[in-house]
């Protein structure tokens, strides 16, 4: 059985921080796609 490196064991909040980073990434991706959709909708009205 392999153990986590010392850096990971010394930071107990690492997994929570990684989860928050994942949530931020997903929200940013959704926001970008929504912005692209609005721009595309605006371009078609020209």
C-alpha positions in Angstrom: 0.0 0.0 0.0 1.5 3.3 -1.0 1.3 6.3 1.3 0.6 9.9 0.4 3.7 12.1 0.1 4.6 14.2 3.2 3.2 17.4 1.5 -0.2 15.9 1.1 -0.3 14.5 4.7 0.8 17.8 6.1 -2.1 19.7 4.5 -5.4 18.1 5.7 -7.5 20.6 3.8 -6.0 19.7 0.4 -8.9 17.6 -0.7 -11.4 20.3 0.2 -9.4 22.9 -1.7 -9.2 20.6 -4.7 -13.0 20.1 -4.6 -13.5 23.9 -4.4 -11.1 24.3 -7.4 -13.2 21.7 -9.3 -16.4 23.6 -8.5 -14.8 26.9 -9.6 -13.7 25.3 -12.8 -17.2 24.0 -13.6 -18.8 27.3 -12.8 -16.3 29.2 -14.9 -16.8 26.8 -17.9 -20.6 27.2 -17.6 -20.2 31.0 -17.5 -18.0 31.0 -20.6 -20.4 28.9 -22.6 -23.3 31.2 -21.5 -21.4 34.2 -22.6 -20.5 32.6 -26.0 -24.2 31.7 -26.4 -25.2 35.3 -25.8 -22.7 36.6 -28.2 -23.8 34.2 -30.9 -27.4 35.2 -30.3 -26.5 38.8 -30.7 -24.5 38.2 -33.8 -27.4 36.4 -35.5 -29.6 39.5 -34.9 -27.3 41.8 -36.9 
